[in-house]
Amino acid sequence: MSHLDPLLAEHYETVLQRNPGEQEFHQAVLEVLGTLGPVVRKHREYVDAAIIERICEPERQLIFRVPWTDDAGQVQINRAFRVEFNSALGPYKGGMRFHPSVYLGIVKFLGFEQIFKNALTGMPIGGGKGGSDFDPKGRSDAEVMRFCQSLMTELYRHLGEYTDVPAGDIGVGGREIGYLFGQYKRITNRYESGVLTGKGLAYGGSQVRTEATGYGTVWFTEEMLKTRGQSLSGRRVVVSGSGNVAIYAAQKAIALGAQVVACSDSSGYVVDEAGLDIELLRQVKEVDRARISAYADERGSATFVAGGSVWDVPCEVALPCATQNELDGAEARTLVENGVVAVAEGANMPCTPEAVDVFQAGGVLFAPGKAANAGGVATSALEMQQNASRDSWTFAHTEERLHEIMKGVHDRCATAAEEYGSPGDYVAGANISGFVQVADAMLALGVV
Ligand code: NDP
């Protein structure tokens, strides 16, 4: 790899050889290693202790069968994964994704990102991720429950509040977490609240957890804009996706005075020049679990565009909040031509490497997901704190804590970028700051 430091290139080759066919994992590793050259030059002790090789190899990878019975009485088989990537800073922590595209390479990319993201929050949590190729779309509540119960019947033995603490991700929201927690509690006969996060408020959940990822992404954007004496107020914003992250990113952007004019799902996008009506969006997506076109059916100012790219809609701030590699180089060029000034990844790795290059070359403020969307896992850690102390905080208090944490994440990225010679480069800053913290802990813990 020509742009990798020679101290790192060989390790990337090893990752390619040991993990064949896992394209998303390769992409995530290359993105991180591509920024660590100055770090390993300065800290040869990381090289001597094989920190790079160790950090790229998960501590444990679980793959298991999930049999369940659908409403027609037919037996269905899915495959599920949990990758316990790194526990140098704390118990493995990271969500579960239910989507037909899930395979080991996606879970490993997400788990790898999670190591550095969790370190950036400044909280004592390690990195892990999981999921299944189960598709909840079109399934009844009873089917989703039976699937979740079957999955937990295997997974429970690997979990624990001091061991591994899953949460939600694509396709896993409050409903799924409830069924997973119910089965864990039943099998173990323990009310171990801290074993899962993203729980409902009725049984140990935290205020602001639902909103946290989207809110955090917007606060991070605001912090970036501040460095140029700018703000979100009066800005035209486009969000992709219309799930958990997208909805609450849009809500907070509006609260800070922006106008959010478009969002999407995998069927197409809606443009609403009057500004998105968040309550209607929540009704359509969270309550009715309908397609995004239903939003346009209900609202006169909105139009639905089937297929196509939401990034064709001109905006000053773009918040990709759907899925990996959803925004490519051509779309990035369109955004730059249309005058985008800031892009923050609410999703994990939504911008392709070429898109990131286009933004950075165009002088656009760019926040990588491992920094911009860290508010979700940070609030999960706050949920664990509340569970451990048998306490529950108010919305206002929790929101204030999250806001402070996101300012801290921003400042850690900015400081590390400055220190290692790339001022204003949040990609380098996030990777370096997260890596150094984990690497120091791994050094201290010895070869384990
Ligand atoms: P949801 O399932 O709530 O929403 C996902 C949204 O993205 C939906 O609108 C979905 O559309 C769209 N989407 C998913 N896959 C595709 C695809 N292949 N093509 C186009 N659109 C797609 O998930 P979340 O909002 O929780 O997660 C979104 C992103 O944010 C993910 O990358 C996730 O890893 C990341 N993230 C989430 C956190 C959280 O706390 N939830 C924390 C940190 C990161 P459709 O319904 O049509 O599939």
Boltz pocket constraint, residues with backbone or C-beta under 6 A from the ligand:
constraints:
  - pocket:
      binder: B
      contacts: [[A, 168], [A, 169], [A, 170], [A, 171], [A, 172], [A, 209], [A, 213], [A, 240], [A, 241], [A, 242], [A, 243], [A, 244], [A, 245], [A, 246], [A, 264], [A, 265], [A, 266], [A, 267], [A, 321], [A, 322], [A, 323], [A, 324], [A, 326], [A, 346], [A, 347], [A, 348], [A, 373], [A, 374], [A, 376], [A, 377]]
      max_distance: 6.0
